[in-house]
């Protein structure tokens, strides 16, 4: 990962578009059931390092040769909260699974 930044694992809470009905209804039957809240985790890819402008870009997998897999672009206006879970230099010393 030649120009790869310190990888930051984050949890993003965001409001997604969603279906309000499952068929035909009158306007009077519509209810405001609030936002559809989604939680997504991944490595943060900033715009400076290739992330999409106006979005929070998350990467599920990032290889040593700078290949990315399972990339999600969440529109910034839909993001409600970003929580840093860990940074790559912290993960290197963590024992995540016991043998």
N, C-alpha and C positions, 0 to 999 in steps of 0.2 A: 504494500500500500504506500506507494511513493509519496504522494501529496495528501494522504489521508489525515484528517484532523483527529484529535483525541475523540474517540467514539463515545457518544453520550447516549445512554439508554434512557428513554423517556416514556411516560404514560400520558396520553393526550385524551382529555375529555372534550367531546364535541357534539354538536347537534346536527343530525343528519336529516335529509329530506325523507319523508315517509308517506305511506299510503294512509289516507284518512278514512277510506271506506273499502268494502270488498265487493261493491256492486253499485247499481244505480240507487240514489237517494235524493230526496228533495233538499233544497238549501236549508229549509227549516229543521231538518233532522241532523244537520252537521253539528258536531260538538268539538270544542277546543280541548283536546286531551293532552295538551302541553307538548313540550319538545320530545323528540326521540333521541335520548342520550346514548352515545356510543363511547366506549373506552378502547383505545388502541395503544399498543406498545411496540417500540422498535427503536432502532438507532436513528438519531436526528441527523438529517442531511441538510445542512444550511445552504442557502442560495449561493453563498460564496464558494461552496464546494460542489455545486451541481444541482441543488434542490430547486424546485419550481418556484418562480416569483409569485408572491401573493398567496403562498400555501405553506403549510407545515408538511415537510416531506419526511416520511418514515421509511426505513429500510429494514426488512426482516433479516437478511443475510448479506454479509459484506466479505468478499474473499481477499486473500493476500495480493492477488493481481488486480485489485480494484474493480472487480465485477460485482454487480448488485443484483439481488433477487427479491421479489415481492415488495415492490416499491408502492407506497400509497401517498397521494397528494391530497391533503385536507385543506379546503379553502380557509384562509386565516379568519374570515368573518364568522365561520362556524365554530371556531375553537373557543372553548370556555376556560380551559385550565391546562397547563403543562407542568408535569411534575418530573423532576430529574430523579431517576432510580439509581443510576450508577454511571461512573465514567470508566473508560476502558482501562486506565492505569489502576483503578480500584479492583476491577474484575480479575486482573492477573493474579492477585494474591488470595482470591476467594475460593474456598472449597465449597462448591455448590452441591456436589453429590458425594455421599460417602460410599466407599467400595465395600 
